Amino acid sequence: MSAALVCKAHGTVIRYLHVCQHLYNSYKEEAVPEALEVHFKGTLRLCVACYTAYEKQHFPEHNFYDLVGECLEHDDPGMEQKLEDLSGLYETYCKAIGEHYFCGHCFDELRIRNARRLGQPLPFIPYEQTLDHRDTDTLGRLETYLTGHFTFATSEYIRPGEPALFLRQGNISSPLEIAIYHVTEAHEQEALLQLIDHFFASIEKFQRRVCFFEKETWIETQYENGVGRTWVPEAPLKAILIS
């Protein structure tokens, strides 16, 4: 499976579930039966029958990458062979389960519908009035409006040369995030919040999270053929949730 899934409802998504055929069919029929997860190089989500039938005792109790760390930490001479054996076992079970993938956003929406239908507590707070994959035109207008009324610093890493303003579209489980970097003065933050409020006053989808970050952060690693950069998620200076 590639790093992305093309969903008819949500377009290209990077969050999806690898499930057994029984769960896949149930989800398509709007049912959410009990399921168990197996974590290894990835995550397999299985119905109870499949989990039992595929001899769950053969799966390690922890994530594949945790296992690598433990082998390295204990200087295990048989590490490579153990990992090769476990990897082979995992691939065998993946093939037995089949290539059945379900969009993570579709699954979240299904969980909300299912809970409401059964009169059960919602599994999480749904964001049904947030700008999502269907609102690219509105997101574009929002970015144009903000960059036209405020002078942003230039992005150094995430989008070099562009304004350090990033709109991360929302979905049912997470609101639109407006991430702003290099704006640390309170009066400037307040001016931006007023601009954002003004824009959303004229549209229906209002749910959003505005985050101010001091700077973009990354780690540089020197390699033989150059320098690699890895982005490090930052803690916001200020975060405002409108829900």
C-alpha positions, 0 to 999 in steps of 0.5 A: 500500500502506498502512503496515501489512499484515494477516497471518493468522498475525501480525495487523497488521504494519508490516514486510512485503516487496513482492515479485514474483509469482514470489517470492510463489509461492515463499515460499508453497511454502516455497522461498527462491530467490535474490532481489535488492532495488531501493531507491527510495521503498521496497524491491522484492524481485525474483527474478533473472528479474524483476530482469533483465527490468525493466532494472535499469540504470534504477533508481538505485543508491541510496535515493530519500531519499539522492538527495533529499539529494544534489540538495539538497546540490549545489543541483541546479536540475533536482532536482524534475524528476529526482525526478519522473521517477524517482518515475514510473519507480518507480511504473511498475515497482511496477505491473508487479511487481504488489501482492504483499506478504509478512509480514516475520515469516512470511519470517523464520520461512520462512528458519529452516525452510528452513535447517534443512530444507537443513542450512544455517547459520541466517541469524540466532539465532531467538527461538522462546521469547519472548512474541509477538503470541499472548501478549497476555494474558501480556504484560498480566499481566506489566505488571500484575505489575510496576506492582503491585510497583514505582512507575514514573516517569510517561511524558512522551512515549511514553505521557504519563501512564502508567508509563514501562514499555513491553513490545514484543512479540517475534518470531522475529528479536527477543525481547520487549523490556522498556523501562524509563525513568527508573530509573537507580539500581543498586539499583532496577534490580536490584529490577526485574530480580528481579521480572522473573526471578520472573515468568518463572520460572513460564512457558515463554517466557523469552527477553527483553531488558530495557533501562534508559533514562535518559529519553525523548528527542525533538526539538521543531520549531516550526511555524506551527500549533504544535509537533511532536515527533519521538522519538529512539531512546536508547542504554540505560544497561543492557541484559540479554539472556536467550536 
